[in-house]
Amino acid sequence: MPEIKVENLSHTYGDRQALSGVSFGIAQEEIFAFLGPNGSGKTTLFKILSTSIPVTHGAVTLLGYNLDCESHRVRKHLGVVFQHPSLDLKLTVAENLRHHGHLYGLWGNELKRRIREGLDQLELADRADDYVETLSGGLRRRAELAKAMLHTPKLLLLDEPSIGLDPIARRKFRGSLEDLRATAGVTIVLTTHVLDQAETCDRVGVLNDGRLVAIGTPDELKGQVGGDIVIVDSPGPEQLAPKISQRFGYEAASVNGMLRIECHRGHEFVRDVVAAFPTEIRSVRFGKPTLEDVFIKLTGRHFEEDGVSENP
């Protein structure tokens, strides 16, 4: 039985559809990412999974509990790291964990042991007595993670955990998630708009305009894009596109003023297309498909094209 099972989930804010017919399953000890730009439905989905807002249409089962009527039962098994920090900046790292432990009925030596183990696991032992306001963004995120794992949850939910982190801090945070999966057997679900973070997850669900448009491993998703991706910068892309299609048999789609072509043996195509249309091309580049290319193929727009806020 999957740790999370969602069937035909929909949610509206007034007249606006935030989620529409979303269905998926997530296995035990999987690290799963929901990838999408702002307005794609990630935040709404996170709020439902974390029991912050109720299920209004569809069915959601977490750890065998039906969220429609058993959300109070599942909460003790959830660890949640919200997009906006929930640490008290005026308390030390250890004090934040201690007060959080009290909320879950942890006291005395048991609480001290869990705090010590959590800080050791996330390499924060030497920062236990530091005030949170003195920590870097990466250390604060790790402290948030230690707090969320204090009561040994079975399911860890993280909303945009890479916000404010530089690439090095993101890699360290990712390593922390892998360690938690290996040592605690926790299932981890995160939302993100950071492509390289999604690339390292076991599976990825791509959200766009409230719909789950694709789901699979990063390699499976990138396999939907054929061959290489060639990007052509032209002063007249609309005029050049049909010429490329007629000459080479590849469709040239205009995306944000650039021509995007999926083709095999991209290095040869670059040579040939420049030779064929030297005066109509300013520059050209090619590479292997990325998750952004998957998003473009599925939606026809760049990943950075943010939508509206999901909040009502």
Steps between C-alpha positions, in 0.01 A plus 500: 500500500645844408582747777299763314209433267313787334203449270331769289594781740363845413492828690362845425543847648177674409473478123863403446603136460825437693504121453310298242467120499844424650577130563826332605661258744826528696680194634655446841850653542473678167637851449241664278493856361210702367651736244326804360509881477297732721129446450541138391321357804800398712414709806136393501601134471750544784236660723263209441766232563613678819134520616509882503190515279232231460437271206195641319491278191672168442668253737833523683648218708817556706662211684171310478293787640222669302558876523133570450419367848828397669730801459538526880640145506764554232649822640711328765670305221582809289811715502450831319748764384311802375619742233518781754724423801322397820799526732506763776795720410548616859545145632796268456483199272467264800230717658296491180520122493420470871180704474396313187553170679267610780221542243536129420508391863876451518674581831804422709776267393309372196470851363865576574603183318294580192630857486858377528451235231325743266770762533772240448329358192465842337848617608362769729636382835753784515218751432259375765544807720515754217207735455314422178525863384880456475482198267535497122206405281636150448549437872150630576354258247687211663372615841146500355560145382627390843188652654268325252666161565508529881189286553619236247229549237435245228434765236698823449343783297711794384370809322764668279788397732768652274372859515783730606769232476806525278602195288743369764239527778245327273735207448560466875128517568439234238761282671313545827181369339682194367642430846156527659352260246784252561501515881135573588321336207296816449303576185581851372277717283602849396377779278752697300553730205877427507574270207827353628334406830229307317765327285640322807168357624380144440194621311354832391144615444472799265218740585364767266186709547370266770545180299754221537630492142775238545644266763806275495871479575709792371645273230154377396372855470802618302458195276175656376714760323662356188876529451666839551351845556616775263422866577527747212509877549376666183394858416200347319401179682150484354638516147786259568293228670317372188825509302672275754204261503492481122877459463572257784163348594519614864231713660638833617284636784522863606541532876567844651627632166745212446463198273513166683566183299509139620733299278747216489876565469465862601863590428450408134169685480661816643765489228246440226242758606762776531635410156148503353385831655814699591339843477188404697671365812665709771606209723424134563560257786409142578502254790336194651139531624436634850186505711441851373491359146243248622290785641526695173399195298199436723380858542648704213652758735819555697513382857582850626167634376339523842127489537282675755517437869308194618381659821144632506 
